[in-house]
């Protein structure tokens, strides 16, 4: 009888657990559980199949072009010619205001006393003039590609040097294109130039700020972000050149400083820097690029549209670099990447809003369920939906009870016979 009573107690306890299981599973899908799961405090609560499915995005889908991008030669096409990117035409006059092209042998070459990559990065960050910033960036990356300097160590400033203009204001104070003194195409190019200027500084800040961890991160990390900075400096040159051709210059309208705010947020943790700068900020460029191209074509400015199109295509590499290193850093720390990414979005107050360029983001290697709430909801429901219903679980109990009771009766009968 004691065994029967104990069995009935187990049955009642099991029924209560089964009734509560769907509620527990729903709670585990809530975003506030992500930080706990990422630190493995709740990992043991997940049934093994669900745990495995939730971590199914842990395998990175690397952009196939990343190895070729890393091995590509130094790109001197810093002028936008009649057919697109081109070297500076030596035998022709340039439009007034065209920014200088960085070269160690050219007329604008400088010989700073920087001894390592991190010191060059700090020098760029301390340079206010946009054209000079682009020149120094190209010089630094050229020296790096020639193998003439180590990574070294540098100190990143709290804020990069900036020109007197544009005035940095709250985003709401930036004039709408219809109220701007600049025509719509110049307005777009000015905004893009500001983004590219910040992108140069953000890439160099990553090199300089995390130079103390070069032995842990490895040489390729710093080579990648110096390469990103060089790409961004080339993009800036194209934007400044086109603004000049339209009769304007960088600084003719206000700009904001939101991009650098995220730099401060991520200054202490390299995984946060990778998640929020390349995988959020630069990924937004993938989303916006095609729309800007369409608007510029609609304004009959195909030349500007070509510049934006080329920049947008090259940004895939920059996002892919961030994704690749984010996976690697998470692996080194023993952290599940998807949960860490979502945790960082919550802890840094980052809201991911569409419309998204799914094709470009997928090409760069960002899993869709990391940023698209609709996919996350469907994913969560697919996990819960795959569980048996409460009725199914409860109705499955009687057969198990009858089987166990039958075993007890048979055992008791044998005892009585003996």
N, C-alpha and C positions, 0 to 999 in steps of 0.2 A: 504493500500500500504506500509506503514511503516513496518508492520509486515512481508510482503512478502520480502521487501528489507533486513530486519534483518535476515530472514530465509536464504536468498541467501548468506549473509555474513557468517553465521554459516556454511553453506555447503562448501563455499570456504575454510574457516579456517580448517574445518574437513578434507577436501581432502588433504590439505598441511600436516596436522598432520599425516594422514594415510600414506602418501608417505614417510615421514621421520621416521616413527615408526620402520621399519626393520633396518635402519641404527643405530638408537638409541639402539636397542636391541643387535646388533652386538658389538657396543662399550661397552656396559655393561658387555660383556663377557671377555673383555680384562683384562689381569692381573693387569694393573695399577688401575683398578677400585676396586680391591679387598680390599685395605686398607680403601677406602671410604665407601664401603659397610659394612665392618666389624665394622666401627664406626657409621653406620646407617645414614650417611650423604646423601646417595643416595637411601636408602631403599624404600622411598616413591615413587620413580620414577618407580619401577617395578610393573607391573600389578600383582594383588594378586595371580593368578594361577602360574605365572612364579616365583614369590617370594617364594611361597611354595615349588615349585619343586627344586629351587636352594638350599634351605635349607633342602632338603630331607635327607642329610647325617648327620644331627645333632644328630641322635640317635646312641649311641655307640654300637658296637657289641663286648662285652667283651669276652676275651679268657676264655672258660669254665674251664680251669685248674687253673685260678688265685686264687680262694678261697683255693684249695688244696695246691697250692704252698705256700701261706701265712701261712697255718696251718701245713706245713711239719716240722718234727723235725730237729734239728741241724744235718747237714750232715758232718760226719767225714771221708768220703771216699776221702781222699786227696792224695792217692797213686794209681797209675795205675798198677793193678795186671795182672795176666795172663788172667783173664776173664773180665777185665775192672776195673771200679772204686772199690776201696777197702780201708779198714782201713790200717794203717801202720802195716806190719807184724812184730811182736815183736821178734819172734824166728828165724828170717832169716836176713842175712846180706843184706844191701842195696847197689846198685851200687854207685860207688864213685861219689860224687857231688850231690846226691839226696837231694833236699831241705828239711829242717825240717818241720814237721807237727805241726801246731799250736795247742796247748792244754794247759789248765791251770794247768794240773797235770804233763805234760811231761817234759823231760829233757831240752827242749828249751823254757819252759815257762818263761815269764818275768812278773814283777809286776809293770807296770808303774803307775805313780801318776795321772792318768786321772780319773776324778770324774764323768764324764757324757759322753753320746754318742758323742756329738759334740767335746769334748776334745780328745776322743779316735780317732775320725776321723782326727783331726788336727795332732795328733801324727803319724798316718799312713802317712799322707801327708808329714810330715817332716822326714820320714825314707827313706833313699836312697837304702839300700840293698833290692833287690826284694824278697828274701826268708823271710827276717825279716818282710817286708811289709805284706806278706801273713800270717805269723804267728800272727802278731798283729791284723790283720783284723779278723782272726778266733777267737782270744781271745775276742776281743771287741764284736763280735756278740754273742758269747757264754754267756758273761755277760749280754748282753741285753736280750737274750732269757730267762735267769734265773730271770729277773725282778730286777736286782741288781743296776740299775742306771737310772736316768732320761735323757731326751733329752739334757737339758742344753743349753749352748751357747758356741760357739767357733769361732776363727778367722782363716779363710782359708788363706794360703800363696798365693802370686801371682803365684808362680811356685812350684810344688812338688819337693822334693829332688830326685835327680837321681844319680845313680852310675857313676863312671868315664867313664865306657864303658857300652853301645855302644856310639860312637860318634854320636851326633845329627846333621844331615846335611839336605840340601834341598832334597826333594823327588827324583829329577832328578839325584842326586849324589849317590843314593843307587844302588849298583851293580845289574844288571840283573841276574836272576838265572843262565844263561849260562856263565856269566863272574864272578860269585861269587866264593870265596874260599870254600864256603860250598856246599855240594851236594844239589840237588833240594829239597829233603825231609827235610833236616835240614834248608835250606833257608826258606821254608814255615813255619816250626815250630818256627824259630826265629822271623819271622814277626808276627806270631800269639802270641807268648810270649810277644812281645812288645805291641800289642793291648790289651792283657789281663792286663798287668801292668798298662797301661793307664786307662783301664776300672775300675780297683780298685780305682785309684785316682779320676776319674770322679764321681764315685758313692759317695765316701766320701766327695768330694768337694761339692756335692749337699746337703749332710747332714749338713756339717759345714756352708756353705755359706748362707743357708736359715734357719738356726737354729733360727734366730731372729723372724721368722714368724711361729714358732711352734704352737702358739695358733690359727692361721688362717688355717694352713695346716693340723694340727691334728697329733696324734701319729702315725697313720698307714703310713703316707707319709714317715716318717723317718725310721720306721721299714722296709718298702719295700726296701728303698735304702741301708740300712745296710745289708739286705738280699742279694741284688744284689752284693754288694761289697764282701760278703763272697763267693758267687758263683764264682765270677771272681777270687778270690784268690785261690780257688780250681782248676780252669782251669789253672791258672798260674803254680801251682805246677805240674800238669800233663805235661805241655809243658816243664818246666825246667827239669823234670825227664827224659822225652824222649830225649831231647837234650843231656843230660848227657849220656844216654845209647848209643847214636850215636857217642859219643866222642867229643861233642861240648858243648858250654855254652853260655848263654845269654851275649852279648857284643862282640861276635866274628865277627860281621859285623855291619856297620853303621845302623842307624834308623832315622826316621824323627820325627818332633814335631807337625805335622798338627792337630793331635787329640786334643792337648791341646789348640791350637789356637781357636777352637770352644768353649772351656770352657770359655775363656776370653770374647768372643762375647756375651755369654749368662749369664754373671755373675750377672746381675742386674735384670733380669726378669725370674721368675720361669717358665712361659709358654714357653719362648724361650728355656730355658734349656731342658725342656721336649720334645719339638718338634725336636731340633737339635741333642741332645745326644741319647736318646733311640730310637726316631722315625726316625732318619736319620742314625746316625753312627752305632748303633747296628742293625738296619734293614738291613744295607749293609752286615753285618755278615750273616744274613739269606740268602741273595742272593749269597754270595761267598762260604758259607759252603759246599753245595753239589758239587760244582765244585772242591774245594780243595780235598774233599774225593775221587772223581774220579781220580784226578791226582796222589794222593798218592797210590791208588790201582794200577794204571798204572805203578807206580814205584816199585811195589811189596812190599810196606811198609804198610801192613794191620794194624799193631799195631798203627802207627801214624794216619792212616785213622780212626781207631776206636776212638781215642782221639778227632779228629776234628769232627767226626760225633756226639759224645756225647755233645761236646761244642755247636755245631750248634743247636741241639735240645733244649738244656737248654736256649739258647738265646731268644727263643720265649717268655719265661716268662718275661725277662727283657724289651723287646719291649712292651709287653702287659701292664706292670706296667706303662711305659711312656704314652701309649695311654689312659689308665684308668684315670691317674692323669691329663693329658692334658684336657680331656673332663670336669673333675670336676673343674679345675681351670678356664676354659673358662666359665663354668656355673656360678661360683661365681662372675666372672667379667661381666656377661651379654653379652658375646661375642660369635658369631657364630663360632664353632670350625673349620669347613673346610676353611672358609675365613681367619681366624686368622692364620691357619697353612700355607696357601699359601702366606699370607702377610709376615710371618716370613721368608719363603724361599727367597722371593724377597729382603727384607730389610737386610738379612744377607748374601746375595750373594751365596746362596746354590743352586746348580744345581743337580737335581735328574735324574740320568742316569741309564738305565738298563744294562744288562738284570736283570729282577726282578724275585724273587721267589714268584710268586703270591700266591701260596697255603700257604706258611709260613706267609706272610704278612697279608693275610686275616685271618688266624688263630689268629694272634696277635691282630687283630682288626683295622688295618689301611685300610680305604676305598681306593679302587683302584684309584678313580678319584682324590684323593689327590696328588698322585705322578706320575701317568702315563699320559703323555701329550696326547697320542692318545685317551684315554678315555675322557679326559677333552675336547678335540676338538669335539669328537662325541657328548658329553653331551651338549656342547654349541650349536652345530648345531641342536640337537634334540629339544632344546627349541625354537630356531628361526624357525626351520622347522615346528613346531607345530602351528605357527601363520598363519593366513590366508594370502594369497599372496596379493600384492598390487592391482592386477587386481580384485581379489575376493572382496576386501574391497571397491574398487571404484565402481564396478558393483553393489554392494549391496546398494549404496546410492540412485539411482533413485527411487526405490520402496518406500523408506522412504520419499523422496521428494514428490512423487506423492501423498502419503497418507496424508502428512501434508498439501499440497496445496488443496487437496480435502476437508479437514476439514475446511480450511479457506474459500473456496468458499461457502460451506454449511452455515457457520456462517454468511457470507456477505449476502447471499440470505435471510436468516431469518431476518436480520436487515432491508433489503430493504422492505420485506413484512410487517414489523411492521411500 
